[in-house]
Amino acid sequence: MVLDAIGFPFDDLWVEPKRAVGANIRTQRRRLGLTQEALAHRAGMHPVEVGRAERGVRDLRVSTVAKLARGLGVPAAELMRGVYID
């Protein structure tokens, strides 16, 4: 079994949207060398929220995706990469 970036089973055809967004957030955060705490500060969020977002624990509001994107210095669309809804 192949696992995705956050340890969930990977399906080449479909990844649950909240997990795909979470993996994108984590990838961008690590690219910048930021901790979850540092990203939370930059995005005006609590570090626990960042951790939950990265793990795909819950669906994110558009406003939350926008805050995270601003904190990461990327367009919100970058965090939605690989998100497909049937």
PyMOL Python script that loads the backbone (N, CA, C, O; Angstrom):
from pymol import cmd

cmd.read_pdbstr("""\
ATOM      1  N   MET A   1       0.844  -1.180   0.000  1.00  0.00           N
ATOM      2  CA  MET A   1       0.000   0.000   0.000  1.00  0.00           C
ATOM      3  C   MET A   1       0.889   1.242   0.000  1.00  0.00           C
ATOM      4  O   MET A   1       1.858   1.324   0.755  1.00  0.00           O
ATOM      5  N   VAL A   2       0.554   2.190  -0.840  1.00  0.00           N
ATOM      6  CA  VAL A   2       1.279   3.451  -0.932  1.00  0.00           C
ATOM      7  C   VAL A   2       0.547   4.486  -0.080  1.00  0.00           C
ATOM      8  O   VAL A   2      -0.679   4.579  -0.128  1.00  0.00           O
ATOM      9  N   LEU A   3       1.300   5.263   0.699  1.00  0.00           N
ATOM     10  CA  LEU A   3       0.706   6.302   1.541  1.00  0.00           C
ATOM     11  C   LEU A   3       1.031   7.675   0.992  1.00  0.00           C
ATOM     12  O   LEU A   3       2.074   7.878   0.370  1.00  0.00           O
ATOM     13  N   ASP A   4       0.120   8.624   1.229  1.00  0.00           N
ATOM     14  CA  ASP A   4       0.360   9.991   0.768  1.00  0.00           C
ATOM     15  C   ASP A   4       1.268  10.731   1.747  1.00  0.00           C
ATOM     16  O   ASP A   4       1.792  10.138   2.690  1.00  0.00           O
ATOM     17  N   ALA A   5       1.450  12.027   1.514  1.00  0.00           N
ATOM     18  CA  ALA A   5       2.395  12.839   2.299  1.00  0.00           C
ATOM     19  C   ALA A   5       2.048  12.901   3.781  1.00  0.00           C
ATOM     20  O   ALA A   5       2.915  13.177   4.610  1.00  0.00           O
ATOM     21  N   ILE A   6       0.786  12.647   4.120  1.00  0.00           N
ATOM     22  CA  ILE A   6       0.403  12.720   5.528  1.00  0.00           C
ATOM     23  C   ILE A   6       0.013  11.357   6.090  1.00  0.00           C
ATOM     24  O   ILE A   6      -0.599  11.271   7.155  1.00  0.00           O
ATOM     25  N   GLY A   7       0.374  10.279   5.363  1.00  0.00           N
ATOM     26  CA  GLY A   7       0.212   8.945   5.900  1.00  0.00           C
ATOM     27  C   GLY A   7      -1.096   8.241   5.620  1.00  0.00           C
ATOM     28  O   GLY A   7      -1.376   7.208   6.230  1.00  0.00           O
ATOM     29  N   PHE A   8      -1.900   8.763   4.724  1.00  0.00           N
ATOM     30  CA  PHE A   8      -3.161   8.126   4.383  1.00  0.00           C
ATOM     31  C   PHE A   8      -2.993   7.303   3.104  1.00  0.00           C
ATOM     32  O   PHE A   8      -2.143   7.625   2.274  1.00  0.00           O
ATOM     33  N   PRO A   9      -3.787   6.251   2.934  1.00  0.00           N
ATOM     34  CA  PRO A   9      -3.696   5.469   1.695  1.00  0.00           C
ATOM     35  C   PRO A   9      -3.885   6.368   0.480  1.00  0.00           C
ATOM     36  O   PRO A   9      -4.772   7.221   0.458  1.00  0.00           O
ATOM     37  N   PHE A  10      -3.050   6.169  -0.520  1.00  0.00           N
ATOM     38  CA  PHE A  10      -3.047   7.010  -1.706  1.00  0.00           C
ATOM     39  C   PHE A  10      -3.752   6.293  -2.844  1.00  0.00           C
ATOM     40  O   PHE A  10      -3.495   5.118  -3.108  1.00  0.00           O
ATOM     41  N   ASP A  11      -4.628   6.999  -3.505  1.00  0.00           N
ATOM     42  CA  ASP A  11      -5.327   6.488  -4.682  1.00  0.00           C
ATOM     43  C   ASP A  11      -4.929   7.390  -5.838  1.00  0.00           C
ATOM     44  O   ASP A  11      -5.181   8.594  -5.798  1.00  0.00           O
ATOM     45  N   ASP A  12      -4.311   6.822  -6.872  1.00  0.00           N
ATOM     46  CA  ASP A  12      -3.834   7.612  -8.001  1.00  0.00           C
ATOM     47  C   ASP A  12      -4.935   8.445  -8.650  1.00  0.00           C
ATOM     48  O   ASP A  12      -4.656   9.496  -9.229  1.00  0.00           O
ATOM     49  N   LEU A  13      -6.165   7.992  -8.561  1.00  0.00           N
ATOM     50  CA  LEU A  13      -7.251   8.670  -9.260  1.00  0.00           C
ATOM     51  C   LEU A  13      -7.944   9.726  -8.410  1.00  0.00           C
ATOM     52  O   LEU A  13      -8.484  10.694  -8.945  1.00  0.00           O
ATOM     53  N   TRP A  14      -7.935   9.551  -7.090  1.00  0.00           N
ATOM     54  CA  TRP A  14      -8.692  10.473  -6.248  1.00  0.00           C
ATOM     55  C   TRP A  14      -8.105  10.530  -4.848  1.00  0.00           C
ATOM     56  O   TRP A  14      -7.811   9.496  -4.248  1.00  0.00           O
ATOM     57  N   VAL A  15      -7.939  11.719  -4.338  1.00  0.00           N
ATOM     58  CA  VAL A  15      -7.513  11.932  -2.957  1.00  0.00           C
ATOM     59  C   VAL A  15      -8.573  12.808  -2.326  1.00  0.00           C
ATOM     60  O   VAL A  15      -9.014  13.783  -2.934  1.00  0.00           O
ATOM     61  N   GLU A  16      -8.986  12.476  -1.123  1.00  0.00           N
ATOM     62  CA  GLU A  16     -10.002  13.269  -0.447  1.00  0.00           C
ATOM     63  C   GLU A  16      -9.559  14.734  -0.439  1.00  0.00           C
ATOM     64  O   GLU A  16      -8.419  15.026  -0.076  1.00  0.00           O
ATOM     65  N   PRO A  17     -10.436  15.654  -0.830  1.00  0.00           N
ATOM     66  CA  PRO A  17     -10.036  17.069  -0.960  1.00  0.00           C
ATOM     67  C   PRO A  17      -9.341  17.653   0.270  1.00  0.00           C
ATOM     68  O   PRO A  17      -8.318  18.323   0.137  1.00  0.00           O
ATOM     69  N   LYS A  18      -9.878  17.409   1.455  1.00  0.00           N
ATOM     70  CA  LYS A  18      -9.254  18.016   2.637  1.00  0.00           C
ATOM     71  C   LYS A  18      -7.852  17.463   2.876  1.00  0.00           C
ATOM     72  O   LYS A  18      -6.999  18.164   3.421  1.00  0.00           O
ATOM     73  N   ARG A  19      -7.604  16.224   2.479  1.00  0.00           N
ATOM     74  CA  ARG A  19      -6.262  15.654   2.614  1.00  0.00           C
ATOM     75  C   ARG A  19      -5.315  16.222   1.572  1.00  0.00           C
ATOM     76  O   ARG A  19      -4.140  16.456   1.853  1.00  0.00           O
ATOM     77  N   ALA A  20      -5.833  16.444   0.361  1.00  0.00           N
ATOM     78  CA  ALA A  20      -4.999  17.038  -0.690  1.00  0.00           C
ATOM     79  C   ALA A  20      -4.592  18.456  -0.303  1.00  0.00           C
ATOM     80  O   ALA A  20      -3.430  18.832  -0.455  1.00  0.00           O
ATOM     81  N   VAL A  21      -5.546  19.244   0.197  1.00  0.00           N
ATOM     82  CA  VAL A  21      -5.242  20.610   0.629  1.00  0.00           C
ATOM     83  C   VAL A  21      -4.239  20.577   1.781  1.00  0.00           C
ATOM     84  O   VAL A  21      -3.285  21.354   1.801  1.00  0.00           O
ATOM     85  N   GLY A  22      -4.456  19.688   2.727  1.00  0.00           N
ATOM     86  CA  GLY A  22      -3.537  19.570   3.862  1.00  0.00           C
ATOM     87  C   GLY A  22      -2.119  19.242   3.438  1.00  0.00           C
ATOM     88  O   GLY A  22      -1.159  19.814   3.954  1.00  0.00           O
ATOM     89  N   ALA A  23      -1.991  18.321   2.497  1.00  0.00           N
ATOM     90  CA  ALA A  23      -0.663  17.962   1.998  1.00  0.00           C
ATOM     91  C   ALA A  23      -0.015  19.144   1.295  1.00  0.00           C
ATOM     92  O   ALA A  23       1.193  19.349   1.415  1.00  0.00           O
ATOM     93  N   ASN A  24      -0.804  19.926   0.561  1.00  0.00           N
ATOM     94  CA  ASN A  24      -0.268  21.114  -0.114  1.00  0.00           C
ATOM     95  C   ASN A  24       0.191  22.162   0.891  1.00  0.00           C
ATOM     96  O   ASN A  24       1.226  22.800   0.699  1.00  0.00           O
ATOM     97  N   ILE A  25      -0.573  22.340   1.957  1.00  0.00           N
ATOM     98  CA  ILE A  25      -0.182  23.303   2.998  1.00  0.00           C
ATOM     99  C   ILE A  25       1.147  22.873   3.607  1.00  0.00           C
ATOM    100  O   ILE A  25       2.069  23.678   3.741  1.00  0.00           O
ATOM    101  N   ARG A  26       1.235  21.601   3.974  1.00  0.00           N
ATOM    102  CA  ARG A  26       2.464  21.090   4.586  1.00  0.00           C
ATOM    103  C   ARG A  26       3.661  21.225   3.640  1.00  0.00           C
ATOM    104  O   ARG A  26       4.748  21.624   4.058  1.00  0.00           O
ATOM    105  N   THR A  27       3.455  20.895   2.384  1.00  0.00           N
ATOM    106  CA  THR A  27       4.544  20.996   1.398  1.00  0.00           C
ATOM    107  C   THR A  27       5.047  22.427   1.295  1.00  0.00           C
ATOM    108  O   THR A  27       6.256  22.662   1.312  1.00  0.00           O
ATOM    109  N   GLN A  28       4.130  23.389   1.187  1.00  0.00           N
ATOM    110  CA  GLN A  28       4.529  24.791   1.065  1.00  0.00           C
ATOM    111  C   GLN A  28       5.199  25.291   2.348  1.00  0.00           C
ATOM    112  O   GLN A  28       6.174  26.040   2.291  1.00  0.00           O
ATOM    113  N   ARG A  29       4.677  24.877   3.496  1.00  0.00           N
ATOM    114  CA  ARG A  29       5.267  25.304   4.770  1.00  0.00           C
ATOM    115  C   ARG A  29       6.694  24.792   4.897  1.00  0.00           C
ATOM    116  O   ARG A  29       7.598  25.534   5.280  1.00  0.00           O
ATOM    117  N   ARG A  30       6.887  23.528   4.576  1.00  0.00           N
ATOM    118  CA  ARG A  30       8.230  22.945   4.662  1.00  0.00           C
ATOM    119  C   ARG A  30       9.175  23.576   3.644  1.00  0.00           C
ATOM    120  O   ARG A  30      10.358  23.768   3.922  1.00  0.00           O
ATOM    121  N   ARG A  31       8.645  23.897   2.461  1.00  0.00           N
ATOM    122  CA  ARG A  31       9.470  24.552   1.425  1.00  0.00           C
ATOM    123  C   ARG A  31      10.057  25.851   1.963  1.00  0.00           C
ATOM    124  O   ARG A  31      11.193  26.210   1.653  1.00  0.00           O
ATOM    125  N   LEU A  32       9.261  26.552   2.776  1.00  0.00           N
ATOM    126  CA  LEU A  32       9.711  27.822   3.363  1.00  0.00           C
ATOM    127  C   LEU A  32      10.517  27.630   4.652  1.00  0.00           C
ATOM    128  O   LEU A  32      11.069  28.591   5.190  1.00  0.00           O
ATOM    129  N   GLY A  33      10.583  26.400   5.141  1.00  0.00           N
ATOM    130  CA  GLY A  33      11.307  26.137   6.384  1.00  0.00           C
ATOM    131  C   GLY A  33      10.593  26.666   7.609  1.00  0.00           C
ATOM    132  O   GLY A  33      11.234  27.016   8.600  1.00  0.00           O
ATOM    133  N   LEU A  34       9.268  26.731   7.553  1.00  0.00           N
ATOM    134  CA  LEU A  34       8.481  27.257   8.673  1.00  0.00           C
ATOM    135  C   LEU A  34       7.975  26.131   9.568  1.00  0.00           C
ATOM    136  O   LEU A  34       7.705  25.025   9.102  1.00  0.00           O
ATOM    137  N   THR A  35       7.853  26.425  10.842  1.00  0.00           N
ATOM    138  CA  THR A  35       7.155  25.517  11.756  1.00  0.00           C
ATOM    139  C   THR A  35       5.664  25.812  11.643  1.00  0.00           C
ATOM    140  O   THR A  35       5.262  26.828  11.075  1.00  0.00           O
ATOM    141  N   GLN A  36       4.851  24.912  12.190  1.00  0.00           N
ATOM    142  CA  GLN A  36       3.414  25.179  12.222  1.00  0.00           C
ATOM    143  C   GLN A  36       3.122  26.439  13.026  1.00  0.00           C
ATOM    144  O   GLN A  36       2.222  27.206  12.684  1.00  0.00           O
ATOM    145  N   GLU A  37       3.871  26.647  14.074  1.00  0.00           N
ATOM    146  CA  GLU A  37       3.685  27.838  14.913  1.00  0.00           C
ATOM    147  C   GLU A  37       3.993  29.114  14.136  1.00  0.00           C
ATOM    148  O   GLU A  37       3.264  30.101  14.235  1.00  0.00           O
ATOM    149  N   ALA A  38       5.077  29.088  13.364  1.00  0.00           N
ATOM    150  CA  ALA A  38       5.447  30.268  12.580  1.00  0.00           C
ATOM    151  C   ALA A  38       4.407  30.557  11.503  1.00  0.00           C
ATOM    152  O   ALA A  38       4.050  31.712  11.276  1.00  0.00           O
ATOM    153  N   LEU A  39       3.919  29.505  10.839  1.00  0.00           N
ATOM    154  CA  LEU A  39       2.871  29.710   9.837  1.00  0.00           C
ATOM    155  C   LEU A  39       1.612  30.251  10.501  1.00  0.00           C
ATOM    156  O   LEU A  39       0.971  31.158   9.969  1.00  0.00           O
ATOM    157  N   ALA A  40       1.256  29.708  11.643  1.00  0.00           N
ATOM    158  CA  ALA A  40       0.069  30.187  12.354  1.00  0.00           C
ATOM    159  C   ALA A  40       0.184  31.674  12.656  1.00  0.00           C
ATOM    160  O   ALA A  40      -0.773  32.426  12.471  1.00  0.00           O
ATOM    161  N   HIS A  41       1.341  32.093  13.115  1.00  0.00           N
ATOM    162  CA  HIS A  41       1.559  33.514  13.410  1.00  0.00           C
ATOM    163  C   HIS A  41       1.397  34.355  12.149  1.00  0.00           C
ATOM    164  O   HIS A  41       0.726  35.387  12.168  1.00  0.00           O
ATOM    165  N   ARG A  42       2.013  33.916  11.052  1.00  0.00           N
ATOM    166  CA  ARG A  42       1.934  34.666   9.795  1.00  0.00           C
ATOM    167  C   ARG A  42       0.516  34.720   9.244  1.00  0.00           C
ATOM    168  O   ARG A  42       0.130  35.691   8.593  1.00  0.00           O
ATOM    169  N   ALA A  43      -0.268  33.656   9.512  1.00  0.00           N
ATOM    170  CA  ALA A  43      -1.622  33.577   8.971  1.00  0.00           C
ATOM    171  C   ALA A  43      -2.681  34.103   9.936  1.00  0.00           C
ATOM    172  O   ALA A  43      -3.860  34.168   9.587  1.00  0.00           O
ATOM    173  N   GLY A  44      -2.272  34.478  11.145  1.00  0.00           N
ATOM    174  CA  GLY A  44      -3.238  34.968  12.126  1.00  0.00           C
ATOM    175  C   GLY A  44      -4.147  33.860  12.644  1.00  0.00           C
ATOM    176  O   GLY A  44      -5.341  34.070  12.858  1.00  0.00           O
ATOM    177  N   MET A  45      -3.566  32.678  12.842  1.00  0.00           N
ATOM    178  CA  MET A  45      -4.327  31.517  13.286  1.00  0.00           C
ATOM    179  C   MET A  45      -3.656  30.898  14.505  1.00  0.00           C
ATOM    180  O   MET A  45      -2.545  31.278  14.874  1.00  0.00           O
ATOM    181  N   HIS A  46      -4.333  29.949  15.122  1.00  0.00           N
ATOM    182  CA  HIS A  46      -3.758  29.190  16.230  1.00  0.00           C
ATOM    183  C   HIS A  46      -2.993  28.001  15.635  1.00  0.00           C
ATOM    184  O   HIS A  46      -3.445  27.413  14.653  1.00  0.00           O
ATOM    185  N   PRO A  47      -1.842  27.641  16.215  1.00  0.00           N
ATOM    186  CA  PRO A  47      -1.058  26.522  15.685  1.00  0.00           C
ATOM    187  C   PRO A  47      -1.844  25.206  15.588  1.00  0.00           C
ATOM    188  O   PRO A  47      -1.609  24.409  14.680  1.00  0.00           O
ATOM    189  N   VAL A  48      -2.763  24.982  16.509  1.00  0.00           N
ATOM    190  CA  VAL A  48      -3.578  23.758  16.456  1.00  0.00           C
ATOM    191  C   VAL A  48      -4.406  23.729  15.179  1.00  0.00           C
ATOM    192  O   VAL A  48      -4.588  22.667  14.583  1.00  0.00           O
ATOM    193  N   GLU A  49      -4.910  24.889  14.752  1.00  0.00           N
ATOM    194  CA  GLU A  49      -5.679  24.959  13.509  1.00  0.00           C
ATOM    195  C   GLU A  49      -4.819  24.584  12.305  1.00  0.00           C
ATOM    196  O   GLU A  49      -5.280  23.893  11.397  1.00  0.00           O
ATOM    197  N   VAL A  50      -3.579  25.039  12.301  1.00  0.00           N
ATOM    198  CA  VAL A  50      -2.669  24.713  11.200  1.00  0.00           C
ATOM    199  C   VAL A  50      -2.421  23.215  11.172  1.00  0.00           C
ATOM    200  O   VAL A  50      -2.452  22.607  10.102  1.00  0.00           O
ATOM    201  N   GLY A  51      -2.179  22.617  12.312  1.00  0.00           N
ATOM    202  CA  GLY A  51      -1.956  21.176  12.384  1.00  0.00           C
ATOM    203  C   GLY A  51      -3.150  20.386  11.881  1.00  0.00           C
ATOM    204  O   GLY A  51      -2.994  19.414  11.141  1.00  0.00           O
ATOM    205  N   ARG A  52      -4.337  20.803  12.283  1.00  0.00           N
ATOM    206  CA  ARG A  52      -5.556  20.124  11.822  1.00  0.00           C
ATOM    207  C   ARG A  52      -5.731  20.271  10.319  1.00  0.00           C
ATOM    208  O   ARG A  52      -6.126  19.327   9.634  1.00  0.00           O
ATOM    209  N   ALA A  53      -5.436  21.457   9.815  1.00  0.00           N
ATOM    210  CA  ALA A  53      -5.554  21.689   8.371  1.00  0.00           C
ATOM    211  C   ALA A  53      -4.594  20.780   7.612  1.00  0.00           C
ATOM    212  O   ALA A  53      -4.972  20.187   6.602  1.00  0.00           O
ATOM    213  N   GLU A  54      -3.363  20.665   8.084  1.00  0.00           N
ATOM    214  CA  GLU A  54      -2.368  19.830   7.405  1.00  0.00           C
ATOM    215  C   GLU A  54      -2.735  18.352   7.450  1.00  0.00           C
ATOM    216  O   GLU A  54      -2.459  17.614   6.504  1.00  0.00           O
ATOM    217  N   ARG A  55      -3.345  17.926   8.528  1.00  0.00           N
ATOM    218  CA  ARG A  55      -3.722  16.510   8.646  1.00  0.00           C
ATOM    219  C   ARG A  55      -5.032  16.198   7.925  1.00  0.00           C
ATOM    220  O   ARG A  55      -5.406  15.032   7.806  1.00  0.00           O
ATOM    221  N   GLY A  56      -5.724  17.212   7.448  1.00  0.00           N
ATOM    222  CA  GLY A  56      -6.990  16.978   6.755  1.00  0.00           C
ATOM    223  C   GLY A  56      -8.078  16.504   7.681  1.00  0.00           C
ATOM    224  O   GLY A  56      -8.934  15.711   7.290  1.00  0.00           O
ATOM    225  N   VAL A  57      -8.051  16.987   8.922  1.00  0.00           N
ATOM    226  CA  VAL A  57      -9.025  16.568   9.920  1.00  0.00           C
ATOM    227  C   VAL A  57     -10.421  17.095   9.597  1.00  0.00           C
ATOM    228  O   VAL A  57     -11.421  16.431   9.869  1.00  0.00           O
ATOM    229  N   ARG A  58     -10.482  18.287   9.018  1.00  0.00           N
ATOM    230  CA  ARG A  58     -11.793  18.874   8.712  1.00  0.00           C
ATOM    231  C   ARG A  58     -11.722  19.649   7.407  1.00  0.00           C
ATOM    232  O   ARG A  58     -10.650  20.039   6.944  1.00  0.00           O
ATOM    233  N   ASP A  59     -12.900  19.860   6.831  1.00  0.00           N
ATOM    234  CA  ASP A  59     -12.968  20.700   5.642  1.00  0.00           C
ATOM    235  C   ASP A  59     -12.673  22.140   6.043  1.00  0.00           C
ATOM    236  O   ASP A  59     -13.100  22.599   7.102  1.00  0.00           O
ATOM    237  N   LEU A  60     -11.943  22.842   5.195  1.00  0.00           N
ATOM    238  CA  LEU A  60     -11.570  24.223   5.499  1.00  0.00           C
ATOM    239  C   LEU A  60     -12.492  25.205   4.813  1.00  0.00           C
ATOM    240  O   LEU A  60     -12.953  24.964   3.697  1.00  0.00           O
ATOM    241  N   ARG A  61     -12.757  26.302   5.477  1.00  0.00           N
ATOM    242  CA  ARG A  61     -13.498  27.399   4.857  1.00  0.00           C
ATOM    243  C   ARG A  61     -12.592  28.104   3.861  1.00  0.00           C
ATOM    244  O   ARG A  61     -11.368  28.053   3.973  1.00  0.00           O
ATOM    245  N   VAL A  62     -13.196  28.747   2.905  1.00  0.00           N
ATOM    246  CA  VAL A  62     -12.421  29.506   1.915  1.00  0.00           C
ATOM    247  C   VAL A  62     -11.584  30.565   2.625  1.00  0.00           C
ATOM    248  O   VAL A  62     -10.439  30.802   2.242  1.00  0.00           O
ATOM    249  N   SER A  63     -12.137  31.199   3.646  1.00  0.00           N
ATOM    250  CA  SER A  63     -11.392  32.236   4.363  1.00  0.00           C
ATOM    251  C   SER A  63     -10.161  31.656   5.056  1.00  0.00           C
ATOM    252  O   SER A  63      -9.138  32.333   5.157  1.00  0.00           O
ATOM    253  N   THR A  64     -10.244  30.425   5.531  1.00  0.00           N
ATOM    254  CA  THR A  64      -9.093  29.785   6.169  1.00  0.00           C
ATOM    255  C   THR A  64      -8.023  29.462   5.140  1.00  0.00           C
ATOM    256  O   THR A  64      -6.835  29.664   5.389  1.00  0.00           O
ATOM    257  N   VAL A  65      -8.442  28.959   3.984  1.00  0.00           N
ATOM    258  CA  VAL A  65      -7.481  28.680   2.911  1.00  0.00           C
ATOM    259  C   VAL A  65      -6.787  29.980   2.501  1.00  0.00           C
ATOM    260  O   VAL A  65      -5.581  29.992   2.257  1.00  0.00           O
ATOM    261  N   ALA A  66      -7.549  31.071   2.424  1.00  0.00           N
ATOM    262  CA  ALA A  66      -6.978  32.367   2.053  1.00  0.00           C
ATOM    263  C   ALA A  66      -5.962  32.842   3.094  1.00  0.00           C
ATOM    264  O   ALA A  66      -4.908  33.361   2.728  1.00  0.00           O
ATOM    265  N   LYS A  67      -6.258  32.672   4.375  1.00  0.00           N
ATOM    266  CA  LYS A  67      -5.317  33.068   5.431  1.00  0.00           C
ATOM    267  C   LYS A  67      -4.013  32.273   5.321  1.00  0.00           C
ATOM    268  O   LYS A  67      -2.918  32.830   5.400  1.00  0.00           O
ATOM    269  N   LEU A  68      -4.158  30.961   5.138  1.00  0.00           N
ATOM    270  CA  LEU A  68      -2.972  30.113   5.026  1.00  0.00           C
ATOM    271  C   LEU A  68      -2.154  30.467   3.790  1.00  0.00           C
ATOM    272  O   LEU A  68      -0.925  30.512   3.843  1.00  0.00           O
ATOM    273  N   ALA A  69      -2.837  30.717   2.686  1.00  0.00           N
ATOM    274  CA  ALA A  69      -2.134  31.087   1.452  1.00  0.00           C
ATOM    275  C   ALA A  69      -1.369  32.395   1.650  1.00  0.00           C
ATOM    276  O   ALA A  69      -0.219  32.521   1.227  1.00  0.00           O
ATOM    277  N   ARG A  70      -2.008  33.355   2.286  1.00  0.00           N
ATOM    278  CA  ARG A  70      -1.334  34.630   2.560  1.00  0.00           C
ATOM    279  C   ARG A  70      -0.110  34.408   3.451  1.00  0.00           C
ATOM    280  O   ARG A  70       0.948  34.988   3.209  1.00  0.00           O
ATOM    281  N   GLY A  71      -0.253  33.571   4.476  1.00  0.00           N
ATOM    282  CA  GLY A  71       0.869  33.275   5.368  1.00  0.00           C
ATOM    283  C   GLY A  71       2.005  32.563   4.660  1.00  0.00           C
ATOM    284  O   GLY A  71       3.169  32.704   5.037  1.00  0.00           O
ATOM    285  N   LEU A  72       1.665  31.796   3.629  1.00  0.00           N
ATOM    286  CA  LEU A  72       2.677  31.063   2.862  1.00  0.00           C
ATOM    287  C   LEU A  72       3.202  31.854   1.668  1.00  0.00           C
ATOM    288  O   LEU A  72       4.197  31.474   1.051  1.00  0.00           O
ATOM    289  N   GLY A  73       2.528  32.949   1.350  1.00  0.00           N
ATOM    290  CA  GLY A  73       2.951  33.768   0.211  1.00  0.00           C
ATOM    291  C   GLY A  73       2.674  33.120  -1.131  1.00  0.00           C
ATOM    292  O   GLY A  73       3.423  33.313  -2.089  1.00  0.00           O
ATOM    293  N   VAL A  74       1.588  32.344  -1.199  1.00  0.00           N
ATOM    294  CA  VAL A  74       1.207  31.689  -2.457  1.00  0.00           C
ATOM    295  C   VAL A  74      -0.254  32.000  -2.755  1.00  0.00           C
ATOM    296  O   VAL A  74      -1.004  32.347  -1.843  1.00  0.00           O
ATOM    297  N   PRO A  75      -0.672  31.882  -4.014  1.00  0.00           N
ATOM    298  CA  PRO A  75      -2.097  32.042  -4.324  1.00  0.00           C
ATOM    299  C   PRO A  75      -2.896  30.902  -3.678  1.00  0.00           C
ATOM    300  O   PRO A  75      -2.393  29.784  -3.557  1.00  0.00           O
ATOM    301  N   ALA A  76      -4.112  31.177  -3.273  1.00  0.00           N
ATOM    302  CA  ALA A  76      -4.963  30.153  -2.667  1.00  0.00           C
ATOM    303  C   ALA A  76      -5.117  28.955  -3.599  1.00  0.00           C
ATOM    304  O   ALA A  76      -5.235  27.818  -3.142  1.00  0.00           O
ATOM    305  N   ALA A  77      -5.117  29.207  -4.888  1.00  0.00           N
ATOM    306  CA  ALA A  77      -5.254  28.116  -5.860  1.00  0.00           C
ATOM    307  C   ALA A  77      -4.123  27.103  -5.727  1.00  0.00           C
ATOM    308  O   ALA A  77      -4.317  25.922  -6.016  1.00  0.00           O
ATOM    309  N   GLU A  78      -2.962  27.542  -5.301  1.00  0.00           N
ATOM    310  CA  GLU A  78      -1.829  26.625  -5.121  1.00  0.00           C
ATOM    311  C   GLU A  78      -2.137  25.582  -4.040  1.00  0.00           C
ATOM    312  O   GLU A  78      -1.709  24.432  -4.133  1.00  0.00           O
ATOM    313  N   LEU A  79      -2.877  25.998  -3.029  1.00  0.00           N
ATOM    314  CA  LEU A  79      -3.226  25.064  -1.959  1.00  0.00           C
ATOM    315  C   LEU A  79      -4.331  24.105  -2.388  1.00  0.00           C
ATOM    316  O   LEU A  79      -4.546  23.079  -1.744  1.00  0.00           O
ATOM    317  N   MET A  80      -5.026  24.430  -3.464  1.00  0.00           N
ATOM    318  CA  MET A  80      -6.102  23.581  -3.974  1.00  0.00           C
ATOM    319  C   MET A  80      -5.614  22.628  -5.068  1.00  0.00           C
ATOM    320  O   MET A  80      -6.410  21.875  -5.628  1.00  0.00           O
ATOM    321  N   ARG A  81      -4.332  22.654  -5.373  1.00  0.00           N
ATOM    322  CA  ARG A  81      -3.770  21.803  -6.423  1.00  0.00           C
ATOM    323  C   ARG A  81      -4.081  20.339  -6.120  1.00  0.00           C
ATOM    324  O   ARG A  81      -3.875  19.873  -4.999  1.00  0.00           O
ATOM    325  N   GLY A  82      -4.574  19.625  -7.118  1.00  0.00           N
ATOM    326  CA  GLY A  82      -4.873  18.207  -6.975  1.00  0.00           C
ATOM    327  C   GLY A  82      -6.228  17.917  -6.359  1.00  0.00           C
ATOM    328  O   GLY A  82      -6.553  16.763  -6.079  1.00  0.00           O
ATOM    329  N   VAL A  83      -7.024  18.966  -6.146  1.00  0.00           N
ATOM    330  CA  VAL A  83      -8.355  18.767  -5.570  1.00  0.00           C
ATOM    331  C   VAL A  83      -9.365  18.597  -6.703  1.00  0.00           C
ATOM    332  O   VAL A  83      -9.558  19.485  -7.533  1.00  0.00           O
ATOM    333  N   TYR A  84      -9.996  17.440  -6.709  1.00  0.00           N
ATOM    334  CA  TYR A  84     -11.016  17.134  -7.713  1.00  0.00           C
ATOM    335  C   TYR A  84     -12.252  16.637  -6.991  1.00  0.00           C
ATOM    336  O   TYR A  84     -12.153  15.818  -6.077  1.00  0.00           O
ATOM    337  N   ILE A  85     -13.388  17.114  -7.385  1.00  0.00           N
ATOM    338  CA  ILE A  85     -14.654  16.704  -6.788  1.00  0.00           C
ATOM    339  C   ILE A  85     -15.483  16.006  -7.852  1.00  0.00           C
ATOM    340  O   ILE A  85     -15.706  16.550  -8.934  1.00  0.00           O
ATOM    341  N   ASP A  86     -15.936  14.806  -7.544  1.00  0.00           N
ATOM    342  CA  ASP A  86     -16.766  14.070  -8.491  1.00  0.00           C
ATOM    343  C   ASP A  86     -18.177  14.626  -8.516  1.00  0.00           C
ATOM    344  O   ASP A  86     -19.023  14.129  -9.259  1.00  0.00           O
TER     345      ASP A  86
END
""", "prot")
cmd.dss("prot")
cmd.show_as("cartoon", "prot")
cmd.util.cbc("prot")
cmd.orient("prot")
